[in-house]
Amino acid sequence: MALRACGLIIFRRCHTPKVDNSTIEFLLLQASYGIHHWTPPKGHVDPGENDLETALRETQEEAGIEAGQLTIIEGFRKELNYVVRKEPKTVIYWLAEVKDYNVEIHLSQEHQAYRWLGLDEACQLAHFEDMKKALQEGHQFLCSTVA
């Protein structure tokens, strides 16, 4: 059975009089271990939790952003499947917008840095192709829906 993890692709956008989706910025966290990869907050599902509860808990633990500070975007759910240390892993992401553009980020010991990045920069930092694709699909979804 595959390891299961869940997380949120967190974004913010500067609301301007005209809709400009280039103002969408994604939050990426840099791991403080291994190859120091950059990803959105995510983590393993604890017993008794559903997937979305896991994503919200991990976001609070890893970035200090609480559920009440976020709006989950309906209609987007991305599942990634890959192998870690010879074990299959499934990660499920939802899109979530911070309610406060200037929300404070408080990193856990699992991460050493964070950055808010536009799509191109986020994809450059995202080491794994499936993560890049998830960011691109999330951006495309946001650009195709009414703000």
Secondary structure as GFF3:
##gff-version 3
##sequence-region A 1 147
A	DSSP	beta_strand	3	13	.	.	.	ID=ss1
A	DSSP	three_ten_helix	21	23	.	.	.	ID=ss2
A	DSSP	beta_strand	24	31	.	.	.	ID=ss3
A	DSSP	beta_strand	38	39	.	.	.	ID=ss4
A	DSSP	beta_strand	42	44	.	.	.	ID=ss5
A	DSSP	alpha_helix	51	63	.	.	.	ID=ss6
A	DSSP	three_ten_helix	67	69	.	.	.	ID=ss7
A	DSSP	beta_strand	70	84	.	.	.	ID=ss8
A	DSSP	beta_strand	87	98	.	.	.	ID=ss9
A	DSSP	beta_strand	111	117	.	.	.	ID=ss10
A	DSSP	alpha_helix	119	125	.	.	.	ID=ss11
A	DSSP	alpha_helix	129	144	.	.	.	ID=ss12
###
